[in-house]
Amino acid sequence: MANKEELNRRGRKVALTIAGVGIFWIVITALGQALGWSQSLRALFDLVALAGFIWAIWMIYGLWRARQEHEG
């Protein structure tokens, strides 16, 4: 069973993951436009960012489940 400090650490990890993926997506989009990358390459990076956000949602679900077990 996870203690409160472990749950807080996991929550910070989720928050940093979301922020990191968001910053990566913004920077890579700006670079793609400035450097004239093809649409297919830009789409590839969009899919990578989407995968990162889906991973973050999965982490949120796991954190939610852990908090439910910790309370009950």
trRosetta pair geometry for C-beta under 8 A, 3 or more apart (Angstrom, degrees):
i j d omega theta_ij theta_ji phi_ij phi_ji
1 69 6.5 -147 -129 133 88 108
1 70 6.3 133 -178 -102 98 69
2 6 4.3 -127 -165 91 95 129
2 7 5.4 115 130 -56 124 84
2 10 7.6 -16 -165 -8 154 138
2 66 5.0 15 26 -176 142 119
2 69 7.6 85 26 82 92 111
2 70 5.8 -64 70 -76 83 120
3 6 5.1 97 54 10 68 104
3 7 7.2 -131 102 -4 36 91
3 70 7.6 133 -123 -133 19 125
4 7 5.6 -56 -150 37 34 112
4 8 6.3 35 153 -20 67 105
4 70 7.4 134 -76 176 60 146
5 8 5.7 -52 -148 36 32 113
5 9 6.4 35 152 -21 64 104
6 9 5.6 -52 -148 34 32 113
6 10 6.5 32 153 -17 64 104
7 10 5.7 -53 -148 37 32 111
7 11 6.4 37 151 -22 64 105
7 63 6.9 114 -154 -157 79 88
7 66 6.0 -175 -105 117 97 119
7 67 5.9 100 -147 -84 138 83
7 70 6.4 -58 -58 -23 142 166
8 11 5.5 -53 -149 34 33 115
8 12 6.6 34 153 -18 65 102
9 12 5.8 -52 -151 35 32 110
9 13 6.5 35 149 -21 64 105
10 13 5.4 -51 -149 34 35 116
10 14 6.5 38 152 -21 65 101
10 59 7.5 -163 178 179 94 99
10 62 7.8 -110 179 106 138 101
10 63 5.1 176 126 -104 121 105
10 66 7.0 43 63 59 164 155
11 14 5.7 -50 -150 32 33 112
11 15 6.5 32 152 -17 64 105
11 63 6.1 117 -79 -156 69 147
12 15 5.6 -54 -147 37 34 113
12 16 6.3 32 155 -17 67 106
13 16 5.9 -55 -146 39 30 109
13 17 6.3 35 153 -23 63 106
13 59 7.2 -119 108 -178 100 142
14 17 5.6 -54 -150 33 31 114
14 18 6.5 28 155 -16 65 104
14 56 6.1 112 -160 -157 79 83
14 59 4.8 -179 -104 119 98 123
14 60 5.7 110 -154 -74 145 71
14 63 6.1 -63 -39 -26 147 151
15 18 6.0 -55 -150 36 31 108
15 19 6.3 26 155 -13 65 109
16 19 5.7 -55 -141 42 32 109
16 20 5.9 34 158 -22 66 110
17 20 5.8 -56 -142 38 25 111
17 21 6.3 22 160 -15 63 107
17 52 7.1 -164 173 180 91 93
17 55 7.1 -112 173 105 137 103
17 56 4.8 176 113 -98 118 101
17 59 6.5 79 47 34 160 161
18 21 6.1 -57 -145 38 27 106
18 22 6.2 27 156 -18 63 111
18 53 7.3 64 -123 -118 75 71
18 56 4.9 107 -74 -152 81 156
19 22 5.7 -59 -148 39 29 113
19 23 6.3 25 157 -16 66 107
20 23 5.9 -56 -145 38 29 107
20 24 6.2 32 155 -20 64 108
20 52 7.8 -118 96 -177 89 138
21 24 5.6 -53 -146 37 31 115
21 25 6.2 33 155 -23 64 107
21 49 5.7 130 179 -149 95 73
21 52 3.6 173 -118 129 131 135
21 53 5.8 -179 127 -60 152 68
21 56 6.6 -119 11 -33 146 133
22 25 5.8 -55 -148 34 28 112
22 26 6.5 25 156 -16 63 106
23 26 5.8 -55 -147 37 32 109
23 27 6.2 27 158 -15 67 110
24 27 6.0 -62 -146 41 27 106
24 28 5.9 17 163 -13 66 114
24 49 6.5 -175 96 -100 103 97
24 52 7.3 82 60 7 138 174
25 28 6.2 -58 -137 41 24 104
25 29 6.2 26 159 -21 61 110
25 45 7.5 152 -125 148 62 97
25 46 7.5 71 -141 -115 102 53
25 49 3.9 75 -91 -124 111 148
25 52 7.9 -150 -50 55 108 136
26 29 5.9 -59 -148 36 25 111
26 30 6.4 22 156 -15 63 108
27 30 5.9 -58 -149 38 30 109
27 31 6.2 29 154 -17 66 108
28 31 5.6 -50 -142 39 33 113
28 32 6.2 40 155 -25 63 105
28 45 4.7 -146 143 178 139 146
28 49 7.5 -163 52 -53 135 120
29 32 5.7 -52 -148 33 29 114
29 33 6.6 24 156 -14 62 105
29 42 7.1 71 -121 -151 64 104
29 45 7.4 -169 -67 108 61 130
29 46 8.0 66 -85 -78 99 85
30 33 6.0 -57 -150 38 31 107
30 34 6.1 24 156 -15 66 111
31 34 5.8 -60 -141 42 30 107
31 35 5.7 4 168 2 68 116
31 37 7.5 44 119 -16 76 128
32 35 6.5 -65 -132 50 20 94
32 37 4.1 -70 -146 38 79 125
32 41 6.9 -177 -128 104 114 100
32 42 4.5 110 -180 -97 155 99
32 45 6.8 -154 -56 38 138 147
33 36 7.7 27 -178 -71 26 37
33 37 7.8 -51 -46 30 25 88
37 41 4.5 -100 170 81 115 129
37 42 5.6 137 99 -52 115 87
38 41 4.8 94 60 7 83 100
38 42 7.1 -148 97 -3 44 87
39 42 5.5 -54 -146 40 35 112
39 43 6.1 39 153 -23 67 105
40 43 5.5 -50 -145 35 32 114
40 44 6.6 41 151 -26 62 99
41 44 5.5 -45 -152 27 35 116
41 45 6.9 30 152 -12 63 101
42 45 5.9 -57 -155 39 35 106
42 46 6.4 40 146 -22 66 104
43 46 5.3 -49 -147 34 37 117
43 47 6.5 39 152 -20 66 101
44 47 5.8 -54 -154 34 31 111
44 48 6.6 34 147 -20 64 102
45 48 5.3 -45 -146 33 40 116
45 49 6.4 41 153 -17 66 101
46 49 5.7 -54 -150 38 32 110
46 50 6.3 36 150 -21 65 106
47 50 5.3 -49 -144 36 34 115
47 51 6.4 40 153 -21 64 101
48 51 5.7 -52 -152 33 31 113
48 52 6.6 34 148 -20 62 103
49 52 5.4 -51 -152 33 36 115
49 53 6.5 33 152 -16 67 102
50 53 5.8 -54 -149 37 34 109
50 54 6.3 34 152 -19 66 105
51 54 5.6 -53 -146 37 33 112
51 55 6.3 38 152 -22 64 103
52 55 5.6 -51 -149 34 31 114
52 56 6.6 33 150 -20 63 103
53 56 5.4 -49 -149 33 36 114
53 57 6.6 40 150 -20 65 100
54 57 5.6 -49 -151 33 36 113
54 58 6.6 39 148 -19 64 102
55 58 5.5 -53 -152 35 34 114
55 59 6.5 36 148 -20 65 103
56 59 5.4 -51 -149 35 35 114
56 60 6.4 40 150 -22 65 101
57 60 5.5 -49 -149 33 35 115
57 61 6.5 39 150 -21 64 102
58 61 5.6 -50 -151 33 33 114
58 62 6.6 32 151 -16 64 104
59 62 5.7 -54 -150 38 34 111
59 63 6.3 35 151 -19 66 106
60 63 5.6 -54 -147 38 31 112
60 64 6.3 36 152 -22 65 105
61 64 5.6 -52 -148 34 30 114
61 65 6.5 31 153 -18 63 104
62 65 5.7 -52 -148 36 32 111
62 66 6.3 32 154 -19 65 106
63 66 5.6 -54 -147 36 32 112
63 67 6.4 32 154 -19 66 104
64 67 5.8 -55 -149 35 30 109
64 68 6.5 33 152 -21 64 105
65 68 5.6 -53 -150 34 33 113
65 69 6.5 29 154 -15 65 105
66 69 5.8 -55 -149 38 33 109
66 70 6.2 34 152 -23 65 108
67 70 5.5 -54 -144 36 32 114
67 71 6.3 29 158 -17 66 106
68 71 6.1 -57 -147 37 28 106
68 72 6.2 -6 166 9 64 114
69 72 6.5 -72 -135 53 25 89
